[in-house]
């Protein structure tokens, strides 16, 4: 690069998340479906447990942001976050995602742990197979619930690891309670690919994320606000139902 040609180091983006403790938890924005990820942070060195006065150093939970993904259009059931093993100035997350009934195990990268790149699929997989040909569980039965097409059949079992020159992912295939295809047995499978490929993908995702134009960021914000409106509407209806239940119980007493 020109900076190196002049004897200077090329500027590096700081890993803003590396100085904080970060707690990721599943968010349930609505009663069924739309599983997502929320985040709370605390400054590094701060006490992680509440003080005797009950004061906590953890921030309120907030929804993370993922490029090209609106949480009301899909489901992310958990989010395995680690320092990127091939790019020390970034974080890497491995997660099962279902978006508009299509599923895969994907990864994304971030600099601050709040705003993430677009998901990059690593392994494609089917979603809940209730009611599929040959399935032991039929739609409408007491076992089918309402999860059809909302969860991936395969899920990452641990964080991504570097083993020599390879990036290794352990996948739990045909997770019990999700997969009901006859003859499909749960198993743990090891997948590996060159670590150099992971480095290339990580750099490309970060470059695309950093160069995201203002109009795309505005579009993401608009989609996020639509999802938030739906969530607030559901919470309002839920609060109304609870008030009705309380009044019914009071009248019986």
N, C-alpha and C positions, 0 to 999 in steps of 0.2 A: 504494500500500500504506500501512498505518498508519505504518510506520517513516518513509517518505518524507513523509507528511503532517505528522509532527512535526519535520521538518527533518533527519532522520538517514538515512543510507544503509541500505537493506535489507541484512542480512547475506549475504555471499557465501561459497559453499563454496570452499575453496582447491583448486587443481589440485595434488594431492599428488605427481603423477607429474612435474610440470614441473621439479622440482629433482633429478631422477635421470636417469642414462643407462639406457635400457631395451633389452634384446635379446630379441626374440621369435623362437622357432624352432619348427619342426614337431616334435610329439611322436608317436611310434609306440607307443601303449600295448600293442598286440598285434601278431601277425604280419601280419594282413591286416585292413583296415578300421579304424575307430575312430581316424582321424587327428585330431590335436588340436593345441593350442598350449601351449608352455611358455615361461617367462619367467625371465630373470636380470637383476638390477639392480646398478648401482654409483652411489654418491653423485657428484653433479656436482662436477667438479674433481679427482676421484680419478684416478690413472693407469689407463687402460683396458687396458694390456698388463701381463702379469706382471712383477714385479721380477726382479732378477738372482738372488734367492734362490728364485724360482719362486712367490712369494706373489701371489695375485690379489685384487683388490678386488671382483670380481664375486661375487654371491651364488649359492648352488646353484640350479639350475633348479627351478621349481615350476609346477604346472599353474595356468592362469588359471581363473577362475570366471565362468560366464555364466548369468544368470538364466533359468530355465525351459528349461535345456538340460543334458542328461547326456551326457558325451562318449562313453559306450559305446553310445549310441543313434544316433550319426551320424558325420559326417566333416567336418572343417574342414582343408583342405589347406594354406592359408597365411592370414596375418593382416596386413593392411596398416594399420599404426597411424600416426596423425599427430595433431597438435594440431587440435582441432575448429576449422575455419575460421570458424564462425559463433557459437561459444561458447568463448571463450578459456580458461575455467576447467575445461575438460574435454578428454578425448581422444576421437577417433573412429577406429573400425576398419572397414575394408571387407574383405569376405571371401566366398568361395564356400562354401556350406554345403549338405550333404545330411543330412536328418533323416528317418529311417524311410522312405527311398527317394524323398522329395520334395526337389527342389533349387531353389536360388535364389541370387542375389547379395544379400547382406544387409549391414546396418551395425549397429553397437552403439556405445554411449558409456560412458565411465568417468571417474571422478575420480582414481583411484590407479593405473590401468593393470593391476590384478590382478583386481578385481571389476568385471564388465561388466553392462550392462543386457541385457534380453532382446533377441535379434536382431529387427531390423525388416526385412522383405523389401523390396528395391528393385526387383529384376527376377526374375521367376520363370523357371525354365528346366528342361529335362528333364535326366535323369541318363544315365550310360553306356548307350548303345543297342546293346550287343552282343546279338545274338539277336533284335533288333526286326525287324518285317516289312521286308524289302528290305535288311537290313544285310549288308554284305560279310563280316562276321566272325560266325561261329556259335558258340553256346555249346559248350564242350568242345573247341574247337580250340586250337592252341598259342598263338594270338594273343588269345584271350578272357580268359585268366588267371582271376582271381576277383573282378574289380572291378565286376561288374554292379550298377548302382544305387548305387555308392559315390562317384561323382565327378560334378560338374555339367558339362554340355557347354560352358557359357559361364563365363568367369572374368574378374574385373577385371584390367586390364592395368597399372594405376597407381593412385596415391592419388587421392582426390577433389579437384577443383580448383574454385576460384571464378573465374568469368569474368564480370565485370560483376555483374549481378544474378542470375546463374544458377550452379547447382552442376552441374559436369560430371563424368561418369564415362565412361572409355574401357573398353570390354568386348571381350575376345578371344572371338569366337563360334566354335563348333565347333572346339574345341582338338584338334589332331592327336593321335592315340593314344587319344582318349576318344570322339570322335564318328566314327561309321562309317556314317552314313546316306548312301546314294548321292545325289550332286548337291549335298550340303552342303559348301560350301567355307569354309575358315577365313578370317576377316576381322576387321578392327578397326572397331568401331562406336562412335560418339559419342552418348551420351545426356545430356540436359540437363533440369533442372527448376528451378523458382524457389528461390533460396537462402532466401527467407523460409519456404518449406515445410520445408526442412532444419532451420532454426532451431526451428520449432514442434515438429517430430518429436523433435529432440534434447532440448528442454526437457521434453517429455512423457515420454520414456524415462528421463531423469534423475530426474524427479519420482516416477515409478513405482518406480524403483530405490531412491531414498532412503526412500520410504514403505513399502517391502516389509515386511510383517508378520513377526513372529518365527516364526510357524508355517511360513510359506513358506521362510524361511531355513533352518529346521530340516529341512524336506523336501528342499531343495537339498543340504544337508550329507549327508543320508541317501543320496540318489542318488549323490553324489560318492563316498561310502564304498563303495557297491556296485560302482561302476566301478573303484575302487582295488583292491578285493578280487579282481575279475576280472583286473586287470592283474598283481597279485602272483602269482596262481595261474598265469598264463601264464609269467611270469618264472621261477617255480619249475620248471615243466615244461621250459622252455628250458634252464635250468641242468642239469637231469637229463639231457637229451639230449646236451648238450655233454660231460658227464662220461662218458657211455656211449661217445661217439665217441673221446674221449681214451683210454679204457681199451682200446677195440678197436685203435686205432693202436699203443698200447704193446704189446699182445699180439702184433701182427704183427711188430713190431721184435724 
